[in-house]
Amino acid sequence: MDALLTVEFADGQKNAAVHLPFCPMFQAAPTIDTTIKTNLSTVPDAAVTDISVQPFGVRIEVRRPPGPPTEIQLLIHAEEVLDENRA
């Protein structure tokens, strides 16, 4: 599954969290890849700082230096890890 999420930051805000629910949910927690798609010259120190993954969704925290209001776009890729031993 692929998704593009927009994380909005208010004036001076340093941290923000976004939630992406999975419907239908995965059978187990998927592997997650995140990529910041925003031009890093506008927010050079933006970073994904924490990811909490469950079969029903993911919570992603993004950090940036305090600054003016801005948006950061994240490309999310979630993939179920197949268990070869499962019948």
CYANA upper distance limits for C-alpha pairs under 8 A (distance plus 0.5 A):
  1 MET  CA     77 HIS  CA      6.24
  1 MET  CA     78 ALA  CA      5.64
  1 MET  CA     79 GLU  CA      6.85
  2 ASP  CA     75 LEU  CA      7.75
  2 ASP  CA     76 ILE  CA      6.09
  2 ASP  CA     77 HIS  CA      5.05
  2 ASP  CA     78 ALA  CA      6.91
  3 ALA  CA     75 LEU  CA      6.38
  3 ALA  CA     76 ILE  CA      5.61
  3 ALA  CA     77 HIS  CA      7.11
  4 LEU  CA     73 GLN  CA      7.24
  4 LEU  CA     74 LEU  CA      6.14
  4 LEU  CA     75 LEU  CA      5.14
  4 LEU  CA     76 ILE  CA      6.69
  5 LEU  CA     73 GLN  CA      6.10
  5 LEU  CA     74 LEU  CA      5.64
  5 LEU  CA     75 LEU  CA      7.01
  5 LEU  CA     76 ILE  CA      8.02
  6 THR  CA     71 GLU  CA      6.87
  6 THR  CA     72 ILE  CA      6.23
  6 THR  CA     73 GLN  CA      4.97
  6 THR  CA     74 LEU  CA      6.84
  7 VAL  CA     16 ALA  CA      7.51
  7 VAL  CA     17 ALA  CA      8.05
  7 VAL  CA     18 VAL  CA      7.27
  7 VAL  CA     62 VAL  CA      8.39
  7 VAL  CA     71 GLU  CA      6.02
  7 VAL  CA     72 ILE  CA      5.61
  7 VAL  CA     73 GLN  CA      6.62
  7 VAL  CA     74 LEU  CA      8.05
  8 GLU  CA     16 ALA  CA      7.98
  8 GLU  CA     69 PRO  CA      8.13
  8 GLU  CA     70 THR  CA      6.64
  8 GLU  CA     71 GLU  CA      5.04
  8 GLU  CA     72 ILE  CA      7.06
  9 PHE  CA     13 GLN  CA      6.21
  9 PHE  CA     14 LYS  CA      7.98
  9 PHE  CA     15 ASN  CA      8.28
  9 PHE  CA     16 ALA  CA      7.37
  9 PHE  CA     69 PRO  CA      5.88
  9 PHE  CA     70 THR  CA      5.81
  9 PHE  CA     71 GLU  CA      6.52
 10 ALA  CA     68 PRO  CA      7.50
 10 ALA  CA     69 PRO  CA      5.04
 10 ALA  CA     70 THR  CA      7.38
 11 ASP  CA     66 PRO  CA      7.97
 11 ASP  CA     67 GLY  CA      6.47
 11 ASP  CA     68 PRO  CA      5.04
 11 ASP  CA     69 PRO  CA      4.93
 11 ASP  CA     70 THR  CA      8.38
 12 GLY  CA     66 PRO  CA      4.87
 12 GLY  CA     67 GLY  CA      5.27
 12 GLY  CA     68 PRO  CA      6.53
 12 GLY  CA     69 PRO  CA      7.73
 13 GLN  CA     64 ARG  CA      8.47
 13 GLN  CA     65 PRO  CA      8.43
 13 GLN  CA     66 PRO  CA      6.06
 13 GLN  CA     67 GLY  CA      7.56
 13 GLN  CA     69 PRO  CA      8.36
 14 LYS  CA     63 ARG  CA      6.04
 14 LYS  CA     64 ARG  CA      5.59
 14 LYS  CA     65 PRO  CA      6.06
 14 LYS  CA     66 PRO  CA      5.61
 14 LYS  CA     67 GLY  CA      8.44
 15 ASN  CA     61 GLU  CA      7.47
 15 ASN  CA     62 VAL  CA      6.25
 15 ASN  CA     63 ARG  CA      5.05
 15 ASN  CA     64 ARG  CA      7.07
 16 ALA  CA     61 GLU  CA      6.20
 16 ALA  CA     62 VAL  CA      5.90
 16 ALA  CA     63 ARG  CA      7.10
 17 ALA  CA     59 ARG  CA      7.25
 17 ALA  CA     60 ILE  CA      6.00
 17 ALA  CA     61 GLU  CA      4.80
 17 ALA  CA     62 VAL  CA      6.72
 18 VAL  CA     59 ARG  CA      6.24
 18 VAL  CA     60 ILE  CA      5.89
 18 VAL  CA     61 GLU  CA      7.08
 19 HIS  CA     57 GLY  CA      7.62
 19 HIS  CA     58 VAL  CA      6.26
 19 HIS  CA     59 ARG  CA      5.03
 19 HIS  CA     60 ILE  CA      6.95
 20 LEU  CA     57 GLY  CA      5.95
 20 LEU  CA     58 VAL  CA      5.80
 20 LEU  CA     59 ARG  CA      7.03
 21 PRO  CA     25 MET  CA      8.40
 21 PRO  CA     56 PHE  CA      6.39
 21 PRO  CA     57 GLY  CA      4.55
 21 PRO  CA     58 VAL  CA      6.97
 22 PHE  CA     26 PHE  CA      7.60
 22 PHE  CA     55 PRO  CA      7.94
 22 PHE  CA     56 PHE  CA      5.63
 22 PHE  CA     57 GLY  CA      5.47
 23 CYS  CA     56 PHE  CA      7.68
 24 PRO  CA     56 PHE  CA      8.23
 25 MET  CA     55 PRO  CA      6.10
 25 MET  CA     56 PHE  CA      5.13
 25 MET  CA     57 GLY  CA      7.82
 26 PHE  CA     30 PRO  CA      7.38
 26 PHE  CA     55 PRO  CA      5.31
 26 PHE  CA     56 PHE  CA      6.94
 26 PHE  CA     80 GLU  CA      7.22
 27 GLN  CA     55 PRO  CA      6.68
 27 GLN  CA     80 GLU  CA      8.35
 28 ALA  CA     54 GLN  CA      7.88
 28 ALA  CA     55 PRO  CA      5.46
 28 ALA  CA     80 GLU  CA      7.65
 28 ALA  CA     81 VAL  CA      8.22
 29 ALA  CA     53 VAL  CA      6.55
 29 ALA  CA     54 GLN  CA      5.30
 29 ALA  CA     55 PRO  CA      4.66
 29 ALA  CA     56 PHE  CA      8.27
 29 ALA  CA     80 GLU  CA      7.62
 30 PRO  CA     53 VAL  CA      7.71
 30 PRO  CA     54 GLN  CA      7.96
 30 PRO  CA     55 PRO  CA      7.07
 30 PRO  CA     78 ALA  CA      6.39
 30 PRO  CA     79 GLU  CA      5.69
 30 PRO  CA     80 GLU  CA      4.89
 30 PRO  CA     81 VAL  CA      6.51
 31 THR  CA     78 ALA  CA      6.16
 31 THR  CA     79 GLU  CA      5.83
 31 THR  CA     80 GLU  CA      6.84
 31 THR  CA     81 VAL  CA      7.29
 32 ILE  CA     53 VAL  CA      8.25
 32 ILE  CA     76 ILE  CA      7.47
 32 ILE  CA     77 HIS  CA      6.17
 32 ILE  CA     78 ALA  CA      5.17
 32 ILE  CA     79 GLU  CA      7.17
 33 ASP  CA     76 ILE  CA      6.30
 33 ASP  CA     77 HIS  CA      5.57
 33 ASP  CA     78 ALA  CA      7.10
 34 THR  CA     48 VAL  CA      8.28
 34 THR  CA     74 LEU  CA      6.99
 34 THR  CA     75 LEU  CA      6.16
 34 THR  CA     76 ILE  CA      5.24
 34 THR  CA     77 HIS  CA      7.01
 35 THR  CA     74 LEU  CA      6.11
 35 THR  CA     75 LEU  CA      5.59
 35 THR  CA     76 ILE  CA      7.17
 36 ILE  CA     47 ALA  CA      8.15
 36 ILE  CA     48 VAL  CA      8.50
 36 ILE  CA     72 ILE  CA      7.67
 36 ILE  CA     73 GLN  CA      6.48
 36 ILE  CA     74 LEU  CA      5.16
 36 ILE  CA     75 LEU  CA      6.85
 37 LYS  CA     72 ILE  CA      7.83
 37 LYS  CA     73 GLN  CA      5.75
 37 LYS  CA     74 LEU  CA      6.06
 37 LYS  CA     75 LEU  CA      6.90
 38 THR  CA     42 THR  CA      8.35
 38 THR  CA     43 VAL  CA      8.31
 38 THR  CA     71 GLU  CA      8.44
 38 THR  CA     72 ILE  CA      5.90
 38 THR  CA     73 GLN  CA      5.80
 38 THR  CA     74 LEU  CA      8.01
 39 ASN  CA     43 VAL  CA      7.60
 40 LEU  CA     44 PRO  CA      5.02
 40 LEU  CA     45 ASP  CA      7.94
 40 LEU  CA     46 ALA  CA      7.79
 43 VAL  CA     64 ARG  CA      7.62
 45 ASP  CA     63 ARG  CA      8.50
 45 ASP  CA     64 ARG  CA      6.21
 45 ASP  CA     65 PRO  CA      7.09
 46 ALA  CA     62 VAL  CA      7.52
 46 ALA  CA     63 ARG  CA      6.11
 46 ALA  CA     64 ARG  CA      4.89
 46 ALA  CA     65 PRO  CA      7.80
 47 ALA  CA     62 VAL  CA      6.16
 47 ALA  CA     63 ARG  CA      5.94
 47 ALA  CA     64 ARG  CA      7.12
 48 VAL  CA     60 ILE  CA      7.60
 48 VAL  CA     61 GLU  CA      6.35
 48 VAL  CA     62 VAL  CA      4.96
 48 VAL  CA     63 ARG  CA      6.90
 49 THR  CA     60 ILE  CA      8.23
 49 THR  CA     61 GLU  CA      6.08
 49 THR  CA     62 VAL  CA      6.11
 49 THR  CA     63 ARG  CA      6.93
 50 ASP  CA     60 ILE  CA      6.35
 50 ASP  CA     61 GLU  CA      5.58
 50 ASP  CA     62 VAL  CA      7.84
 51 ILE  CA     58 VAL  CA      7.48
 51 ILE  CA     59 ARG  CA      6.23
 51 ILE  CA     60 ILE  CA      5.13
 51 ILE  CA     61 GLU  CA      6.94
 52 SER  CA     58 VAL  CA      6.13
 52 SER  CA     59 ARG  CA      5.60
 52 SER  CA     60 ILE  CA      7.06
 53 VAL  CA     57 GLY  CA      6.79
 53 VAL  CA     58 VAL  CA      5.03
 53 VAL  CA     59 ARG  CA      7.09
 54 GLN  CA     58 VAL  CA      6.53
